[in-house]
Amino acid sequence: MTGPRTQDFLFRHLRDLPYFRALLRAVESAYYQELPLPAPIYDVGCGDGHFASLTFDRKLDVGLDPWHGPIHEAKRYGAYKGLVQADAGRAPFPANHFGSALSNSALEHIPHVDSVLAEIARVLKHDAPFYFCVPNPRYLSELSLPRVFGRRYTEWFRRISRVHHADEPPVWECRLVQAGFKLERWWHYFSPAAMRVLEWGHYLGLPSLLARFVTGKWILARGRWNMTFTERFLRKHASPEPVEDGTFTFYLARKTR
């Protein structure tokens, strides 16, 4: 697969997010521009709605998330026709209801991911597409600081990023088939160098965390003048072109039963 020819999402995400989150989300936003999403559309793990508000030029039908804070914050972005706070493993929707589904960087955080996949399949119509992206094993193996602090650092980083599943495509394919999906395509993205930029962003982004705590906003000055250096530095890592040793993987699946 070649990378999609789409609008530039980097600056749009940088205006609102810590740089390391903006970098990853900008790449992921680009992928959805060329993917068909038949209505009604189901977003599993929608979070605060920011990603959907910048990625799609129409409202998605339903966003679901288990956490009270993000699901209520999502209302202000207006990216969804409806928002539901619920466990995706026990979705409050009828069978064969949605025409498509997506889950952007969410499934890796869910311990009971098999039951969630089964529920997504249940509520999707036959032949409906399902798109999702998750980290793979290189998310952890390509970190820079284990060389200094050893395996304890790797496990600590896994915990602070709440990653329960960082697996290769064959593992996800088994899960998908068991749930009632066929895996049609996948590609790795986000190079090891980009991953280390993301890793260090957890520490260099502490001022953004403080701003969020005090003002409710990650970024206080949203003008391009304030982002010029950061944007220039990140640009070389923001390509949506697939890379063989990428640290994240994007999946295209389809419900088969």
RODO-2510 file (C-alpha; in nm, 4 decimals, decimal comma):
residues 257
     n   res          X          Y          Z
     1     m     0,0000     0,0000     0,0000
     2     t     0,1160     0,3540    -0,0679
     3     g     0,0311     0,6305     0,1735
     4     p    -0,2876     0,8295     0,1139
     5     r    -0,2749     1,1632    -0,0632
     6     t    -0,4673     1,3754     0,1794
     7     q    -0,4738     1,7090     0,3504
     8     d    -0,2137     1,7860     0,6140
     9     f    -0,3419     1,7106     0,9628
    10     l    -0,0270     1,7822     1,1634
    11     f    -0,0819     2,1489     1,2406
    12     r    -0,4510     2,0935     1,3066
    13     h    -0,3677     1,8424     1,5802
    14     l    -0,0744     2,0454     1,7140
    15     r    -0,3054     2,3357     1,7938
    16     d    -0,4887     2,1258     2,0517
    17     l    -0,2676     1,8384     2,1696
    18     p     0,0757     1,7694     2,3201
    19     y     0,3131     1,7256     2,0285
    20     f     0,3647     1,3506     2,0674
    21     r    -0,0077     1,2792     2,0549
    22     a    -0,0532     1,5223     1,7661
    23     l     0,2184     1,3480     1,5644
    24     l     0,0572     1,0046     1,5874
    25     r    -0,2993     1,1268     1,5420
    26     a    -0,2057     1,3276     1,2320
    27     v    -0,0785     1,0136     1,0610
    28     e    -0,3885     0,8166     1,1596
    29     s    -0,6281     1,0909     1,0490
    30     a    -0,4850     1,0680     0,6983
    31     y    -0,5734     0,6997     0,6583
    32     y    -0,9478     0,7459     0,7035
    33     q    -0,9742     0,9887     0,4126
    34     e    -0,9748     0,7063     0,1589
    35     l    -1,1802     0,4495     0,3505
    36     p    -1,5542     0,4010     0,2865
    37     l    -1,7683     0,4410     0,5981
    38     p    -2,1284     0,3417     0,5261
    39     a    -2,3817     0,4802     0,7718
    40     p    -2,4673     0,4380     1,0445
    41     i    -2,1082     0,4648     1,1708
    42     y    -1,9989     0,3271     1,5090
    43     d    -1,6856     0,4664     1,6808
    44     v    -1,5656     0,2304     1,9558
    45     g    -1,3582     0,4075     2,2202
    46     c    -1,4276     0,7572     2,0925
    47     g    -1,2639     0,9304     2,3901
    48     d    -1,3136     1,3044     2,4055
    49     g    -1,4200     1,3306     2,0405
    50     h    -1,1285     1,5484     1,9337
    51     f    -0,9905     1,2960     1,6849
    52     a    -1,3230     1,2506     1,5068
    53     s    -1,3850     1,6251     1,4953
    54     l    -1,0620     1,6822     1,2994
    55     t    -1,0595     1,3644     1,0920
    56     f    -1,4076     1,3499     0,9429
    57     d    -1,6028     1,6138     0,7519
    58     r    -1,9366     1,4759     0,8701
    59     k    -2,0798     1,3712     1,2043
    60     l    -2,0412     1,0070     1,2955
    61     d    -2,3593     0,8404     1,4125
    62     v    -2,2522     0,6987     1,7487
    63     g    -1,9465     0,7380     1,9676
    64     l    -1,9075     0,4970     2,2612
    65     d    -1,6636     0,5199     2,5505
    66     p    -1,6663     0,3709     2,9041
    67     w    -1,5282     0,6762     3,0821
    68     h    -1,7477     0,9533     3,2190
    69     g    -1,5053     1,2450     3,1698
    70     p    -1,4127     1,1944     2,8023
    71     i    -1,7641     1,1060     2,6862
    72     h    -1,9014     1,4279     2,8335
    73     e    -1,6143     1,6330     2,6958
    74     a    -1,6925     1,4898     2,3516
    75     k    -2,0204     1,6802     2,3473
    76     r    -1,8438     2,0102     2,2923
    77     y    -1,6704     1,8933     1,9742
    78     g    -1,9964     1,8051     1,8035
    79     a    -1,8448     1,5176     1,6080
    80     y    -2,1237     1,2674     1,6835
    81     k    -2,4989     1,2529     1,6425
    82     g    -2,5139     1,0448     1,9590
    83     l    -2,2803     0,9604     2,2473
    84     v    -2,3078     0,6574     2,4732
    85     q    -2,1187     0,5800     2,7925
    86     a    -2,0929     0,2020     2,8096
    87     d    -1,8597    -0,0979     2,8062
    88     a    -1,7970    -0,1934     2,4433
    89     g    -1,8153    -0,5572     2,5503
    90     r    -2,1822    -0,5060     2,6389
    91     a    -2,2931    -0,2549     2,3758
    92     p    -2,6544    -0,1308     2,4118
    93     f    -2,7390    -0,1669     2,0419
    94     p    -2,9409    -0,4172     1,8393
    95     a    -2,7758    -0,6764     1,6202
    96     n    -2,6962    -0,5917     1,2571
    97     h    -2,7469    -0,2202     1,3194
    98     f    -2,4343    -0,0346     1,2008
    99     g    -2,3042    -0,0036     0,8450
   100     s    -1,9400     0,0409     0,9508
   101     a    -1,7216     0,0719     1,2597
   102     l    -1,3862     0,2106     1,3616
   103     s    -1,1713     0,2079     1,6714
   104     n    -0,8718     0,4392     1,6678
   105     s    -0,5948     0,3513     1,9137
   106     a    -0,8425     0,2103     2,1648
   107     l    -0,8493    -0,1700     2,1495
   108     e    -0,4988    -0,2007     2,2930
   109     h    -0,6288    -0,0543     2,6207
   110     i    -0,9083    -0,3103     2,6685
   111     p    -0,8232    -0,6253     2,8687
   112     h    -1,1371    -0,8107     2,7487
   113     v    -1,0718    -0,7300     2,3831
   114     d    -1,2125    -1,0619     2,2558
   115     s    -1,5583    -0,9899     2,3937
   116     v    -1,5390    -0,6361     2,2526
   117     l    -1,4584    -0,7673     1,9044
   118     a    -1,7467    -1,0137     1,9294
   119     e    -1,9831    -0,7304     2,0258
   120     i    -1,8630    -0,5117     1,7402
   121     a    -1,9342    -0,7981     1,5021
   122     r    -2,2780    -0,8503     1,6548
   123     v    -2,3918    -0,4904     1,6037
   124     l    -2,2496    -0,4614     1,2500
   125     k    -2,4452    -0,5509     0,9392
   126     h    -2,3211    -0,8379     0,7245
   127     d    -2,0239    -0,7367     0,5067
   128     a    -1,9755    -0,4109     0,7010
   129     p    -1,6151    -0,2803     0,7225
   130     f    -1,4332    -0,2403     1,0513
   131     y    -1,1152    -0,0305     1,0749
   132     f    -0,8824    -0,0064     1,3726
   133     c    -0,5231     0,0691     1,4642
   134     v    -0,3141    -0,0518     1,7560
   135     p     0,0512    -0,0648     1,8617
   136     n     0,2527    -0,3760     1,7772
   137     p     0,5501    -0,5299     1,9684
   138     r     0,7910    -0,2650     1,8375
   139     y     0,5968    -0,0067     2,0370
   140     l     0,7855    -0,1456     2,3351
   141     s     1,0991    -0,2969     2,1799
   142     e     1,2012     0,0282     2,0053
   143     l     1,1939     0,2490     2,3142
   144     s     1,5179     0,4349     2,3851
   145     l     1,5433     0,4272     2,7644
   146     p     1,5402     0,0495     2,8291
   147     r     1,9036     0,0645     2,7195
   148     v     1,9632     0,2632     3,0369
   149     f     1,6979     0,1378     3,2790
   150     g     1,6334    -0,2146     3,1503
   151     r     1,3115    -0,4136     3,1296
   152     r     1,1557    -0,2427     3,4289
   153     y     1,1326     0,0737     3,2239
   154     t     0,9604    -0,1126     2,9387
   155     e     0,6977    -0,2505     3,1771
   156     w     0,6559     0,0897     3,3390
   157     f     0,6018     0,2518     2,9989
   158     r     0,3477    -0,0159     2,9107
   159     r     0,1606     0,0583     3,2327
   160     i     0,1554     0,4373     3,1987
   161     s     0,0319     0,4066     2,8412
   162     r    -0,2222     0,1408     2,9506
   163     v    -0,1301    -0,0988     2,6716
   164     h    -0,2627    -0,4508     2,7308
   165     h    -0,2176    -0,5699     2,3703
   166     a     0,0848    -0,4936     2,1506
   167     d     0,0660    -0,7802     1,9059
   168     e     0,1551    -0,8712     1,5487
   169     p    -0,1068    -0,9185     1,2709
   170     p    -0,1365    -1,2999     1,3046
   171     v    -0,2535    -1,2566     1,6639
   172     w    -0,5111    -0,9963     1,5660
   173     e    -0,6230    -1,2079     1,2721
   174     c    -0,7002    -1,4979     1,5058
   175     r    -0,9033    -1,2673     1,7279
   176     l    -1,0904    -1,1236     1,4319
   177     v    -1,1742    -1,4616     1,2783
   178     q    -1,2996    -1,5897     1,6134
   179     a    -1,5246    -1,2832     1,6450
   180     g    -1,6698    -1,3190     1,2962
   181     f    -1,4476    -1,0979     1,0825
   182     k    -1,2187    -1,1487     0,7859
   183     l    -0,8916    -0,9548     0,7882
   184     e    -0,8569    -0,7963     0,4439
   185     r    -0,5513    -0,5742     0,4750
   186     w    -0,3040    -0,4301     0,7226
   187     w     0,0088    -0,2170     0,7204
   188     h     0,2677    -0,1010     0,9712
   189     y     0,3294     0,2713     1,0192
   190     f     0,5066     0,5136     1,2553
   191     s     0,8790     0,4373     1,2342
   192     p     1,0991     0,3458     1,5333
   193     a     1,2458     0,6976     1,5192
   194     a     0,8945     0,8446     1,5365
   195     m     0,8197     0,6130     1,8294
   196     r     1,1146     0,7498     2,0220
   197     v     0,9930     1,1032     1,9541
   198     l     0,6594     0,9952     2,1014
   199     e     0,8339     0,8342     2,3979
   200     w     1,0254     1,1500     2,4890
   201     g     0,7115     1,3547     2,4407
   202     h     0,5704     1,2010     2,7565
   203     y     0,8399     1,3884     2,9490
   204     l     0,8925     1,6994     2,7372
   205     g     0,5163     1,7463     2,7295
   206     l     0,4853     1,8013     3,1048
   207     p     0,4226     2,1780     3,0573
   208     s     0,1202     2,0863     2,8450
   209     l    -0,0044     1,8620     3,1248
   210     l     0,0268     2,1507     3,3697
   211     a    -0,1595     2,3820     3,1310
   212     r    -0,4340     2,1220     3,0977
   213     f    -0,4663     2,0922     3,4745
   214     v    -0,4853     2,4693     3,5288
   215     t    -0,6826     2,5869     3,2242
   216     g    -0,8459     2,2786     3,0755
   217     k    -0,6448     2,3256     2,7537
   218     w    -0,3325     2,1421     2,6419
   219     i    -0,2076     2,4334     2,4300
   220     l    -0,2441     2,7969     2,5413
   221     a    -0,1177     2,9713     2,2255
   222     r    -0,2677     2,7996     1,9206
   223     g    -0,1193     3,0218     1,6474
   224     r     0,1203     2,8869     1,3880
   225     w     0,3898     3,1222     1,5186
   226     n     0,3953     2,9179     1,8388
   227     m     0,4134     2,5873     1,6508
   228     t     0,6699     2,6667     1,3811
   229     f     0,9731     2,4985     1,5376
   230     t     0,7775     2,2007     1,6676
   231     e     0,5982     2,1496     1,3374
   232     r     0,9255     2,1672     1,1442
   233     f     1,0884     1,9137     1,3765
   234     l     0,7963     1,6700     1,3561
   235     r     0,7388     1,6964     0,9836
   236     k     0,9876     1,4238     0,8869
   237     h     0,8137     1,1808     1,1237
   238     a     0,4569     1,2623     1,0168
   239     s     0,4442     1,0735     0,6878
   240     p     0,1515     0,8311     0,6459
   241     e     0,3657     0,6108     0,4207
   242     p     0,3697     0,2520     0,5548
   243     v     0,7046     0,1319     0,6905
   244     e     0,8074    -0,2310     0,7286
   245     d     0,9322    -0,1875     1,0844
   246     g     0,6547     0,0496     1,1934
   247     t     0,5564     0,0460     1,5594
   248     f     0,1798     0,0668     1,4988
   249     t    -0,0451    -0,1314     1,2654
   250     f    -0,3619    -0,0295     1,0810
   251     y    -0,6195    -0,3015     1,0066
   252     l    -0,9045    -0,3304     0,7560
   253     a    -1,1494    -0,6068     0,8412
   254     r    -1,4995    -0,7050     0,7306
   255     k    -1,7827    -0,8851     0,9076
   256     t    -1,8422    -1,2274     0,7547
   257     r    -2,1058    -1,3826     0,9792
***
